[in-house]
Amino acid sequence: MIIPGIKVFADSIALEAESRRRALHDQVPSNIYLSKEYSQYGRQIGKSIGKLTPTTDSVKARASELIKALDGQDCPRPIACRLFADKMISIVKSRNTKDKTFGPLAFACGYVMLLVTNQVPDVMGYLLAEFHKVCMYTVPKHLHALNAQARNPDYYRLIGYQEEDEKPQSTESYLVNVVAYVKLYAAMIQMAGFALHKKYGSQFMKILDVISRRFIPALKELGVKVQAEAVSNLQNYLNDKVYLEEPEGQYLAQHLLSKVFMCEDQHRMATSAPVSSRE
């Protein structure tokens, strides 16, 4: 990735992944909302997401609605996935991200995204592409302007500045959005690790052990080909056992992950157990 006057700080593998995801995302035209049929479908998805609150019942209900919508025959899968990703990430613009309630809401969104992608895996590529589109730090990458001439409107557009009321976005507004997008992205990632540990226990720990003993040493052997910071972050995640920490919206997480999974397991056992015969 070469941009005159701008130095790109990113791992090549991360940039390749970003390119693949955005190419997939861009296969669906951005003006798809102009279609009466698909705009109505988009409004349906947006309505479900708009009703989301950081409660167990709300998360389960919204996820169920969205899975049903994405699995339906009313809309081609790629279009449905893009509409879902667009609407989910745009919650940053529709809610007051400065309010203290946005933290728990972000974790509710993170869990909805995980529940949906668990049933409709195709969605994840579109979600990540949308995250990369609105916030380069989710790639992760950083674009550094080498001189004043390079700090032109195109540069600010590349790093994620948008227009507000047909005017360039203020730096304060831009930073508020960046924080919100990163918080939303981090919520999805943190909920994933916490959920896997809660549900799979020792099996998940075995996977982490393989990552710690084999994968990380292999990464370190690659030297400069892999960013030391990325390896260090992964190592710290394992050493500090971050996956054991309940996310910020801990009441929501506790209810969802311990109670819901336990109920599902009990239901599975009850329905699969043989019926004893009466004497």
ABEGO torsion letter per residue (X at the ends): XBBBGBBBBBBAAAAAAAAAAAAAAAABBAAAAABAAAAAAAAAAAAAAAABBBBAAAAAAAAAAAAAAAABAABBAAAAAAAAAAAAAAAAAABBAABAAAAAAAAAAAAAAAAAAAABAAAAAAAAAAAAAABAAAOBBBBBBABAAABBAAAAAAAGBBBBGGBBBBAAAAAAAAAAAAAAAAAAAAAAAAAAAAAAEAAAAAAAAAAAAAAAAAAAAAEAABBAAAAAAAAAAAAAGAAABBBABAAAAAAAAAAAAAAAAAAAAAAABBBBBBX
